[in-house]
Amino acid sequence: MGLRPCADLVEMIEARRAVTGDRPLAFFVVSQAIKNTKLGGEVAAALKKYSLPVFKSGTTQRVVYPTTASEGRTVLLPMLKPKRSTRPSEGKQAALDVLSADEKVRLDLDIPKQTMRQLKMRAVEGDRSGSDIVRKSVDEYLSK
């Protein structure tokens, strides 16, 4: 939620606590703060004026996520590029090795409902998974 509704929320919690004896427990957690920006710190400071404590830890987002998504890249690529040395560190090398291995990626596919039913039936009949059937079909198509 934004900061504006916080006052109303704190007021409701305090009213409930007056009746139930400090229940419910309540805290603020800053989430989706943009990392390394002034605004993240300002939000935490603004929340301290309320009677509820603010957790020191929270969640953040990095600007690299929307940037790489708009460019059709992964967030791993900027991290894997060596900055000064041409020899990657041990951790970066391990990540590069994993990425270059024969890894699997998820394929999200829209197909007609009837086709999906038929695929499931064939999978059950053949004691295979639908994924196996699709993978084999794609492999056969690409080998032509």
N, C-alpha and C positions, 0 to 999 in steps of 0.2 A: 504494500500500500504506500501511497505517498505520505508526505509529512502532515498535510492538512487534517486528515481524519484521525491523527494520533491523539489529539486533545480529547475528542469524543470517546475514543476507545479507552484511554486512560481513565476518564471520568466514569465510564461504565464498570471498569475493572475495580476501581476504588469503591464504588457504591456496592458492588457485590462483595468485596472483601469486608466492608463494614458489617454486613449481615452474616457472613460465613466465617469470620475470624481469619483473615489473611489468606483466604482461598478464593480464587485460584492463584497458583504461582504464575507470575507473568514476567517476561523479559522482552526487550527489544533485540532483534537480530537484524543487522544490516545485510541485505542480500542484493546481489546484482550491482554492487558498487563498481564503478569503472576504476580498475587498478591504476595506481600511481597518478591519481588526479586530485586536485584540491577539493572537489565536490564530495568525494568519499569521506574525507575528514570533517568537512563541514556538516554533513548529515549526522554523523556520530555526535558531534558537538551540540547540534540542535536537539537531539533526542535526550541529552543529559539534563535538560531543563525540566523534564517530566519526572515523576516520582518512581518510575520503573527503571531498573538497572539496564544497561546496554552491554550485551556480550562483547568481549574484546575481539573474538573471532567472528567472521561472517563469510559470506560468499562474494566473490568478485567476478567480473567478466573482463576479458581483454579485448582491446580494439582489433586485435589480429583476427578474431573469429569472423566478424562480419566482413572484414577486408578480404580474407582468403576465400570466404564463401562467394562473394561477388565476383571474384576472379576465377572461380572454379578450381581452387587449389586446396590443399590440406594445411592445417595449422602446423603440422610436423615439419614441412619443408623449410620454413624460415629458421626453425630451431636446428635443423640438421646441416645447414650451410655453414662451413667453417668461416669464422670472421677474420682471424689473423693468420692462423697456422693452416697450412694445407693438409696437415695430418689431423684427422678428427680425434677427439678425446675417446677414452674407452667407452663411456656411456653413449656418445653419439655414434660411435662405430657399431655398437650393439644394436642401436635403433636402425641404422642403415642396413645392417645384416638382416634384421627382421623384415624391413620393408622390401628388400630385394629378394627375399625367399618366396617360395610358391605359396603366398598367402591367399586366403579367401576373403572376398568382400560380399556384402549383402546386396542382392538384386531385388528391388521393389518393382513389381510388375502388375499392371492392371490387365486382367483378363476377364472374359465373360463368366458369369456365375456357373453356367452350364459346363463350360470348359473346365473350370476348377473341380466341379463334381466328378467329371469324367476322369480327370487326372488322379483324384483321390481314389476313385474306384479301381483304376488300373494299378495304382501303387499298392493297394491292399491285395488285389489279385496276384500281383507279382512279388509280394513280400518285399517291397522296396519303398523308399520314401519318394514323395513327390519331387523333392529337391534332386534326388539321384536321377530321376527321369528327365528333369529339365536340364541338368548338367550334361547328361549324355546326349540329349538332343542338340544342345548348343555346340558341344564338341564335334558331333557329326556334321553339323552345318558348317562350322568353321574349317573343318578338314577338307572340304570340297574345293 
